[in-house]
Amino acid sequence: MPLVGHGRFEYSSIPSRKGYSWPQGQHLAVYIAVNLEHFDFGSGMGAKLAPSGEPDVLNFSWREYGNRVGAWRMLDVLKDTGFPVSLLVNSEVYNHCPELPAAYVKQLRRHGKSCEIVGHGCSNAEKQSDMHEDKEREWILNATETLKQHAGVTPKGWLGPWISESHVTPDLLQEAGYTYCLDWCHDDQPVWMRTRSGGKLLAMPYSQEINDIPAVVARHESHKAFADMIIDQFDEMLMQASEDCPLVLGIALHPYIVGQPFRLRQLRRALQHVSNCAESAHVVHQQVDPAERAVPQKKVWVTTAGEIADYISQLPAGTVPGS
């Protein structure tokens, strides 16, 4: 009996694909995804630092630290290291602390960096995989409308809370006007997915490895280990990327985790490494001996997920899998 498939895209090995490059011949696109989230007090879902009862004061307040302190400290680091941001926003954040996403947009743009608003559901106390289609459609539209009203822009990208989808989520997103989503972590390049209307939705790489929730909360990696993971992932992907095989590295961050001071110091180290490599004319990496060798022409595009999606949408049909 054949296995049940999703029907969204076909298998495609990365060596077999048509070649293309990022703007100006760049090889590796890097974007930072900062998750701004809000939670129910006393019920609903939420990452946990330690076991607790209900109402869960311990874990609610740990997560709230991200909105009150951690995200603001992260903003300073992002400005210092020169990164634009894809800001993944629960719409309830605009009811709870609207000054926070507004500060990201205003301050990053003041520093000449873009700040893209990405849809991230209403809150992270719930997940859409549990919803019937009509409720999910309304939930997506309500979250989208709140972002439009407060941010003044229509979001193009979406990440489901808890990376959750129903069987029709890509269809509902495409029908609501979204052009890409971050839920599928199956590739290092963007891939077009089919939707029921005959349209397409772009699956943008969003790492579940270079992501502080799986790394720190689930696997209990240390703060230094997580920073080393970012550096090693960047260095290795930069070696793998080429002029006709561009790759995407997404770095997924949550302020209540990496916004803690001891983790933030290590995040600064990792982002400074990426920033220094992006600005240099060549990249230095370690050999086994371990002598250093300069690798010329390895170019880095520090960008946002939305800018990557915009570029992909302009490529000729047949270039990107599913197009």
Backbone hydrogen bonds, N-H to C=O, Kabsch-Sander energy under -0.5 kcal/mol:
donor,donor_aa,acceptor,acceptor_aa,energy
16,S,13,S,-1.2
17,R,14,I,-1.0
22,W,26,Q,-2.1
25,G,22,W,-1.4
26,Q,23,P,-1.4
27,H,299,K,-2.1
28,L,299,K,-1.9
29,A,247,L,-2.9
30,V,301,W,-2.7
31,Y,249,L,-2.3
32,I,303,T,-0.5
33,A,31,Y,-0.5
33,A,251,I,-2.8
34,V,32,I,-0.6
34,V,86,S,-2.0
35,N,33,A,-0.6
35,N,253,L,-2.7
36,L,34,V,-0.6
36,L,88,L,-3.3
37,E,35,N,-0.6
42,G,40,D,-0.7
45,M,125,A,-2.0
57,V,55,P,-1.8
60,F,56,D,-2.1
61,S,57,V,-2.3
62,W,58,L,-1.8
63,R,59,N,-2.2
64,E,60,F,-2.3
65,Y,61,S,-1.5
66,G,62,W,-0.5
66,G,63,R,-1.1
67,N,63,R,-0.6
67,N,64,E,-0.6
68,R,64,E,-2.0
69,V,65,Y,-2.9
70,G,65,Y,-1.9
71,A,66,G,-3.3
72,W,69,V,-0.6
73,R,69,V,-2.0
74,M,70,G,-2.4
75,L,71,A,-1.9
76,D,72,W,-1.4
77,V,73,R,-1.8
78,L,74,M,-2.8
79,K,75,L,-2.2
80,D,76,D,-2.5
81,T,77,V,-2.3
82,G,78,L,-0.8
83,F,78,L,-2.2
85,V,114,S,-2.0
86,S,32,I,-2.9
87,L,85,V,-0.7
87,L,116,E,-3.6
88,L,34,V,-2.5
88,L,86,S,-0.8
89,V,87,L,-0.7
89,V,118,V,-2.4
90,N,36,L,-2.4
90,N,88,L,-0.5
91,S,121,G,-2.4
92,E,122,C,-2.4
93,V,90,N,-1.7
94,Y,91,S,-1.3
95,N,92,E,-0.8
96,H,92,E,-1.8
97,C,93,V,-3.1
100,L,97,C,-1.9
102,A,98,P,-1.5
103,A,99,E,-1.8
104,Y,100,L,-1.8
105,V,101,P,-2.1
106,K,102,A,-2.5
107,Q,103,A,-2.9
108,L,104,Y,-2.0
109,R,105,V,-1.8
110,R,106,K,-1.8
111,H,107,Q,-1.1
112,G,109,R,-1.8
113,K,108,L,-3.0
116,E,85,V,-2.5
118,V,87,L,-3.1
118,V,116,E,-0.5
119,G,157,G,-2.5
120,H,89,V,-1.2
120,H,121,G,-0.6
124,N,38,H,-1.9
126,E,123,S,-0.7
130,D,127,K,-1.2
131,M,128,Q,-1.8
136,E,132,H,-2.8
137,R,133,E,-2.8
138,E,134,D,-2.1
139,W,135,K,-2.5
140,I,136,E,-2.7
141,L,137,R,-2.4
142,N,138,E,-2.7
143,A,139,W,-2.2
144,T,140,I,-2.4
145,E,141,L,-2.6
146,T,142,N,-2.0
147,L,143,A,-1.9
148,K,144,T,-2.3
149,Q,145,E,-2.4
150,H,146,T,-2.2
151,A,147,L,-2.9
152,G,147,L,-0.5
152,G,148,K,-1.4
153,V,147,L,-0.5
158,W,180,Y,-0.9
159,L,119,G,-2.4
163,I,160,G,-2.5
164,S,161,P,-1.1
169,T,166,S,-0.9
172,L,168,V,-2.5
173,L,169,T,-2.7
174,Q,170,P,-2.2
175,E,171,D,-2.3
176,A,172,L,-1.5
177,G,174,Q,-1.2
178,Y,173,L,-2.5
179,T,156,K,-2.3
180,Y,156,K,-1.8
181,C,202,L,-2.7
182,L,158,W,-2.5
185,C,183,D,-0.6
191,V,203,A,-1.7
192,W,321,P,-2.7
193,M,201,L,-2.8
194,R,8,R,-2.6
195,T,199,G,-1.7
198,G,195,T,-1.8
201,L,193,M,-2.0
202,L,179,T,-2.5
203,A,191,V,-3.5
204,M,181,C,-2.8
204,M,202,L,-0.8
211,N,209,E,-1.8
212,D,252,A,-1.7
215,A,211,N,-2.2
216,V,212,D,-2.5
217,V,212,D,-1.0
217,V,213,I,-1.2
218,A,213,I,-2.0
219,R,214,P,-2.1
221,E,215,A,-2.8
226,F,222,S,-2.3
227,A,223,H,-1.6
228,D,224,K,-2.3
229,M,225,A,-2.2
230,I,226,F,-1.9
231,I,227,A,-2.1
232,D,228,D,-3.1
233,Q,229,M,-2.7
234,F,230,I,-2.4
235,D,231,I,-2.8
236,E,232,D,-2.6
237,M,233,Q,-2.5
238,L,234,F,-2.3
239,M,235,D,-1.5
240,Q,236,E,-2.1
241,A,237,M,-2.5
242,S,245,C,-1.4
245,C,242,S,-1.0
247,L,27,H,-2.1
248,V,188,D,-2.3
249,L,29,A,-3.2
250,G,248,V,-0.6
251,I,31,Y,-2.3
252,A,210,I,-2.3
252,A,250,G,-0.6
253,L,33,A,-3.0
253,L,251,I,-0.5
257,I,254,H,-2.0
258,V,254,H,-1.8
259,G,254,H,-0.7
259,G,255,P,-0.7
260,Q,257,I,-1.3
263,R,260,Q,-0.9
264,L,260,Q,-2.8
265,R,261,P,-2.0
266,Q,262,F,-0.8
267,L,263,R,-2.4
268,R,264,L,-2.6
269,R,265,R,-1.5
270,A,266,Q,-2.1
271,L,267,L,-2.9
272,Q,268,R,-2.3
273,H,269,R,-1.7
274,V,270,A,-2.0
275,S,271,L,-2.8
276,N,272,Q,-2.8
277,C,273,H,-2.1
278,A,274,V,-2.4
279,E,275,S,-1.7
280,S,276,N,-1.2
283,V,295,V,-1.3
285,H,293,R,-1.2
287,Q,291,A,-1.4
293,R,285,H,-1.3
295,V,283,V,-2.2
297,Q,281,A,-0.7
298,K,295,V,-0.7
299,K,297,Q,-1.1
301,W,28,L,-3.1
302,V,300,V,-0.7
303,T,30,V,-2.6
303,T,301,W,-0.7
308,I,304,T,-1.8
309,A,305,A,-2.3
310,D,306,G,-2.4
311,Y,307,E,-1.9
312,I,308,I,-2.6
313,S,309,A,-2.2
314,Q,310,D,-0.6
314,Q,311,Y,-1.2
315,L,312,I,-1.6
319,T,316,P,-1.8
323,S,320,V,-2.5
